[in-house]
Amino acid sequence: MKRQAVASHQTIYRNIDLDRITGLSRTTRWRLERDGQFPARRSLTGSRAVGWLAEEVDAWIAGRLAA
């Protein structure tokens, strides 16, 4: 996974946040992400730590509500 810089003022959602926010299981989100239908995860400071940019997830949710 490619390391990407994230501005410090941006909010990062972790898996536990996405469980609550989207109501989707981790497996379903992974499948959507793999198929390009969910925002891509970002590598965080730890080698296994990942997160998603809140603005990308919020835009994805808004798009789903509009559809």
Phi and psi in radians as a Rosetta constraint file:
Dihedral C 1 N 2 CA 2 C 2 CIRCULARHARMONIC -1.316 0.35
Dihedral N 2 CA 2 C 2 N 3 CIRCULARHARMONIC 2.361 0.35
Dihedral C 2 N 3 CA 3 C 3 CIRCULARHARMONIC -1.390 0.35
Dihedral N 3 CA 3 C 3 N 4 CIRCULARHARMONIC 2.311 0.35
Dihedral C 3 N 4 CA 4 C 4 CIRCULARHARMONIC -2.196 0.35
Dihedral N 4 CA 4 C 4 N 5 CIRCULARHARMONIC 2.474 0.35
Dihedral C 4 N 5 CA 5 C 5 CIRCULARHARMONIC -1.406 0.35
Dihedral N 5 CA 5 C 5 N 6 CIRCULARHARMONIC 2.444 0.35
Dihedral C 5 N 6 CA 6 C 6 CIRCULARHARMONIC -2.237 0.35
Dihedral N 6 CA 6 C 6 N 7 CIRCULARHARMONIC 2.289 0.35
Dihedral C 6 N 7 CA 7 C 7 CIRCULARHARMONIC -1.079 0.35
Dihedral N 7 CA 7 C 7 N 8 CIRCULARHARMONIC 2.485 0.35
Dihedral C 7 N 8 CA 8 C 8 CIRCULARHARMONIC -1.161 0.35
Dihedral N 8 CA 8 C 8 N 9 CIRCULARHARMONIC -0.353 0.35
Dihedral C 8 N 9 CA 9 C 9 CIRCULARHARMONIC -1.509 0.35
Dihedral N 9 CA 9 C 9 N 10 CIRCULARHARMONIC -0.059 0.35
Dihedral C 9 N 10 CA 10 C 10 CIRCULARHARMONIC -1.500 0.35
Dihedral N 10 CA 10 C 10 N 11 CIRCULARHARMONIC 2.534 0.35
Dihedral C 10 N 11 CA 11 C 11 CIRCULARHARMONIC -1.495 0.35
Dihedral N 11 CA 11 C 11 N 12 CIRCULARHARMONIC 2.417 0.35
Dihedral C 11 N 12 CA 12 C 12 CIRCULARHARMONIC -1.976 0.35
Dihedral N 12 CA 12 C 12 N 13 CIRCULARHARMONIC 2.256 0.35
Dihedral C 12 N 13 CA 13 C 13 CIRCULARHARMONIC -1.628 0.35
Dihedral N 13 CA 13 C 13 N 14 CIRCULARHARMONIC 2.408 0.35
Dihedral C 13 N 14 CA 14 C 14 CIRCULARHARMONIC -1.790 0.35
Dihedral N 14 CA 14 C 14 N 15 CIRCULARHARMONIC 3.040 0.35
Dihedral C 14 N 15 CA 15 C 15 CIRCULARHARMONIC -0.954 0.35
Dihedral N 15 CA 15 C 15 N 16 CIRCULARHARMONIC -0.756 0.35
Dihedral C 15 N 16 CA 16 C 16 CIRCULARHARMONIC -1.087 0.35
Dihedral N 16 CA 16 C 16 N 17 CIRCULARHARMONIC -0.613 0.35
Dihedral C 16 N 17 CA 17 C 17 CIRCULARHARMONIC -1.161 0.35
Dihedral N 17 CA 17 C 17 N 18 CIRCULARHARMONIC -0.774 0.35
Dihedral C 17 N 18 CA 18 C 18 CIRCULARHARMONIC -1.185 0.35
Dihedral N 18 CA 18 C 18 N 19 CIRCULARHARMONIC -0.544 0.35
Dihedral C 18 N 19 CA 19 C 19 CIRCULARHARMONIC -0.980 0.35
Dihedral N 19 CA 19 C 19 N 20 CIRCULARHARMONIC -0.809 0.35
Dihedral C 19 N 20 CA 20 C 20 CIRCULARHARMONIC -1.313 0.35
Dihedral N 20 CA 20 C 20 N 21 CIRCULARHARMONIC -0.768 0.35
Dihedral C 20 N 21 CA 21 C 21 CIRCULARHARMONIC -1.226 0.35
Dihedral N 21 CA 21 C 21 N 22 CIRCULARHARMONIC -0.804 0.35
Dihedral C 21 N 22 CA 22 C 22 CIRCULARHARMONIC -1.603 0.35
Dihedral N 22 CA 22 C 22 N 23 CIRCULARHARMONIC -0.478 0.35
Dihedral C 22 N 23 CA 23 C 23 CIRCULARHARMONIC 1.308 0.35
Dihedral N 23 CA 23 C 23 N 24 CIRCULARHARMONIC 0.115 0.35
Dihedral C 23 N 24 CA 24 C 24 CIRCULARHARMONIC -1.707 0.35
Dihedral N 24 CA 24 C 24 N 25 CIRCULARHARMONIC 2.593 0.35
Dihedral C 24 N 25 CA 25 C 25 CIRCULARHARMONIC -1.259 0.35
Dihedral N 25 CA 25 C 25 N 26 CIRCULARHARMONIC 2.844 0.35
Dihedral C 25 N 26 CA 26 C 26 CIRCULARHARMONIC -1.071 0.35
Dihedral N 26 CA 26 C 26 N 27 CIRCULARHARMONIC -0.667 0.35
Dihedral C 26 N 27 CA 27 C 27 CIRCULARHARMONIC -1.144 0.35
Dihedral N 27 CA 27 C 27 N 28 CIRCULARHARMONIC -0.746 0.35
Dihedral C 27 N 28 CA 28 C 28 CIRCULARHARMONIC -1.116 0.35
Dihedral N 28 CA 28 C 28 N 29 CIRCULARHARMONIC -0.754 0.35
Dihedral C 28 N 29 CA 29 C 29 CIRCULARHARMONIC -1.102 0.35
Dihedral N 29 CA 29 C 29 N 30 CIRCULARHARMONIC -0.709 0.35
Dihedral C 29 N 30 CA 30 C 30 CIRCULARHARMONIC -1.063 0.35
Dihedral N 30 CA 30 C 30 N 31 CIRCULARHARMONIC -0.768 0.35
Dihedral C 30 N 31 CA 31 C 31 CIRCULARHARMONIC -1.109 0.35
Dihedral N 31 CA 31 C 31 N 32 CIRCULARHARMONIC -0.766 0.35
Dihedral C 31 N 32 CA 32 C 32 CIRCULARHARMONIC -1.086 0.35
Dihedral N 32 CA 32 C 32 N 33 CIRCULARHARMONIC -0.743 0.35
Dihedral C 32 N 33 CA 33 C 33 CIRCULARHARMONIC -1.099 0.35
Dihedral N 33 CA 33 C 33 N 34 CIRCULARHARMONIC -0.781 0.35
Dihedral C 33 N 34 CA 34 C 34 CIRCULARHARMONIC -1.032 0.35
Dihedral N 34 CA 34 C 34 N 35 CIRCULARHARMONIC -0.641 0.35
Dihedral C 34 N 35 CA 35 C 35 CIRCULARHARMONIC -1.527 0.35
Dihedral N 35 CA 35 C 35 N 36 CIRCULARHARMONIC 0.078 0.35
Dihedral C 35 N 36 CA 36 C 36 CIRCULARHARMONIC 1.343 0.35
Dihedral N 36 CA 36 C 36 N 37 CIRCULARHARMONIC 0.345 0.35
Dihedral C 36 N 37 CA 37 C 37 CIRCULARHARMONIC -1.883 0.35
Dihedral N 37 CA 37 C 37 N 38 CIRCULARHARMONIC 0.129 0.35
Dihedral C 37 N 38 CA 38 C 38 CIRCULARHARMONIC -2.497 0.35
Dihedral N 38 CA 38 C 38 N 39 CIRCULARHARMONIC 2.570 0.35
Dihedral C 38 N 39 CA 39 C 39 CIRCULARHARMONIC -0.936 0.35
Dihedral N 39 CA 39 C 39 N 40 CIRCULARHARMONIC 2.561 0.35
Dihedral C 39 N 40 CA 40 C 40 CIRCULARHARMONIC -1.324 0.35
Dihedral N 40 CA 40 C 40 N 41 CIRCULARHARMONIC 2.503 0.35
Dihedral C 40 N 41 CA 41 C 41 CIRCULARHARMONIC -1.272 0.35
Dihedral N 41 CA 41 C 41 N 42 CIRCULARHARMONIC 2.732 0.35
Dihedral C 41 N 42 CA 42 C 42 CIRCULARHARMONIC -2.081 0.35
Dihedral N 42 CA 42 C 42 N 43 CIRCULARHARMONIC 2.446 0.35
Dihedral C 42 N 43 CA 43 C 43 CIRCULARHARMONIC -1.302 0.35
Dihedral N 43 CA 43 C 43 N 44 CIRCULARHARMONIC 2.313 0.35
Dihedral C 43 N 44 CA 44 C 44 CIRCULARHARMONIC -1.783 0.35
Dihedral N 44 CA 44 C 44 N 45 CIRCULARHARMONIC -2.830 0.35
Dihedral C 44 N 45 CA 45 C 45 CIRCULARHARMONIC -1.092 0.35
Dihedral N 45 CA 45 C 45 N 46 CIRCULARHARMONIC -0.693 0.35
Dihedral C 45 N 46 CA 46 C 46 CIRCULARHARMONIC -1.361 0.35
Dihedral N 46 CA 46 C 46 N 47 CIRCULARHARMONIC 2.755 0.35
Dihedral C 46 N 47 CA 47 C 47 CIRCULARHARMONIC -1.158 0.35
Dihedral N 47 CA 47 C 47 N 48 CIRCULARHARMONIC -0.480 0.35
Dihedral C 47 N 48 CA 48 C 48 CIRCULARHARMONIC -1.937 0.35
Dihedral N 48 CA 48 C 48 N 49 CIRCULARHARMONIC -0.064 0.35
Dihedral C 48 N 49 CA 49 C 49 CIRCULARHARMONIC -1.371 0.35
Dihedral N 49 CA 49 C 49 N 50 CIRCULARHARMONIC 2.277 0.35
Dihedral C 49 N 50 CA 50 C 50 CIRCULARHARMONIC -2.318 0.35
Dihedral N 50 CA 50 C 50 N 51 CIRCULARHARMONIC 2.798 0.35
Dihedral C 50 N 51 CA 51 C 51 CIRCULARHARMONIC -2.723 0.35
Dihedral N 51 CA 51 C 51 N 52 CIRCULARHARMONIC 2.969 0.35
Dihedral C 51 N 52 CA 52 C 52 CIRCULARHARMONIC -2.157 0.35
Dihedral N 52 CA 52 C 52 N 53 CIRCULARHARMONIC 2.443 0.35
Dihedral C 52 N 53 CA 53 C 53 CIRCULARHARMONIC -1.166 0.35
Dihedral N 53 CA 53 C 53 N 54 CIRCULARHARMONIC 2.236 0.35
Dihedral C 53 N 54 CA 54 C 54 CIRCULARHARMONIC -1.030 0.35
Dihedral N 54 CA 54 C 54 N 55 CIRCULARHARMONIC -0.706 0.35
Dihedral C 54 N 55 CA 55 C 55 CIRCULARHARMONIC -1.134 0.35
Dihedral N 55 CA 55 C 55 N 56 CIRCULARHARMONIC -0.587 0.35
Dihedral C 55 N 56 CA 56 C 56 CIRCULARHARMONIC -1.249 0.35
Dihedral N 56 CA 56 C 56 N 57 CIRCULARHARMONIC -0.734 0.35
Dihedral C 56 N 57 CA 57 C 57 CIRCULARHARMONIC -1.162 0.35
Dihedral N 57 CA 57 C 57 N 58 CIRCULARHARMONIC -0.759 0.35
Dihedral C 57 N 58 CA 58 C 58 CIRCULARHARMONIC -1.080 0.35
Dihedral N 58 CA 58 C 58 N 59 CIRCULARHARMONIC -0.679 0.35
Dihedral C 58 N 59 CA 59 C 59 CIRCULARHARMONIC -1.172 0.35
Dihedral N 59 CA 59 C 59 N 60 CIRCULARHARMONIC -0.665 0.35
Dihedral C 59 N 60 CA 60 C 60 CIRCULARHARMONIC -1.096 0.35
Dihedral N 60 CA 60 C 60 N 61 CIRCULARHARMONIC -0.771 0.35
Dihedral C 60 N 61 CA 61 C 61 CIRCULARHARMONIC -1.098 0.35
Dihedral N 61 CA 61 C 61 N 62 CIRCULARHARMONIC -0.781 0.35
Dihedral C 61 N 62 CA 62 C 62 CIRCULARHARMONIC -1.044 0.35
Dihedral N 62 CA 62 C 62 N 63 CIRCULARHARMONIC -0.701 0.35
Dihedral C 62 N 63 CA 63 C 63 CIRCULARHARMONIC -1.136 0.35
Dihedral N 63 CA 63 C 63 N 64 CIRCULARHARMONIC -0.672 0.35
Dihedral C 63 N 64 CA 64 C 64 CIRCULARHARMONIC -1.173 0.35
Dihedral N 64 CA 64 C 64 N 65 CIRCULARHARMONIC -0.668 0.35
Dihedral C 64 N 65 CA 65 C 65 CIRCULARHARMONIC -1.207 0.35
Dihedral N 65 CA 65 C 65 N 66 CIRCULARHARMONIC -0.592 0.35
Dihedral C 65 N 66 CA 66 C 66 CIRCULARHARMONIC -1.295 0.35
Dihedral N 66 CA 66 C 66 N 67 CIRCULARHARMONIC -0.415 0.35
